[in-house]
Amino acid sequence: MSVERSMAASSAPTVRTVRPKPAQSAPADTAEPIITTHRVTYSDRLTLFIGAGETIDNFLRPLRRLDGYHRYSVQLTRLPAPMRPADISPAVSSAPGQNYLRCTGSADALFLELRTVIDGVARRCVVGRAGHRDGAPDCSVQVPESMPAPWIYPDEVCTADDAAEIFAGYFRTGTVPPDYTLRLIAD
């Protein structure tokens, strides 16, 4: 036997097999299923589904990243009914949705649009603060050329921090917080 083979044979490590203990699992019927209630779409590209447990910070982070060009919108769409992720079909995933809250612009200056169905008719509104409005709206928020933006009043322009509060309120209640007003806009 060669020196190399005898050294390899004598220095081979001892392998001990440790058998893992069987995993203790909870009965399947006690686990809470994940239920999604909303779809979040970022700048018409990335889509996520969310459910209970979302906090204002979950909305604030992506809103603070809006730059008005590459990242220019966040849309929170209510699903027709709460559902498990496995039940979300491609049709549900890509449907425009009847009820949504969308913000468009940049983190420093954006506008929010609420779309809801009232008495069977879809209505679009711009979200703003209460204020005195004379004449036609006179300012617009910077958005990509491919995305139409309504003319808005200065009190309808908000920041990412304001928008996160409105998104969190809409997520919980289906409407904007009471300290904001809605102005109907034409489709």
Secondary structure, DSSP 4 states (H G I P E B T S, - for coil): --HHHHHHHHTPPP----PPPPPP---GGGSPPP-EEEEEEETTTEEEEEETT--HHHHHHHHHT-BSSSS-EEEEEEEEEEE-GGG--HHHHH---SSEEEEEEETTEEEEEEEEEETTEEEEEEEEE-----SS--B-----TTS----B-GGG-B-HHHHHHHHHHHHHHSS--TTEEEEEE--
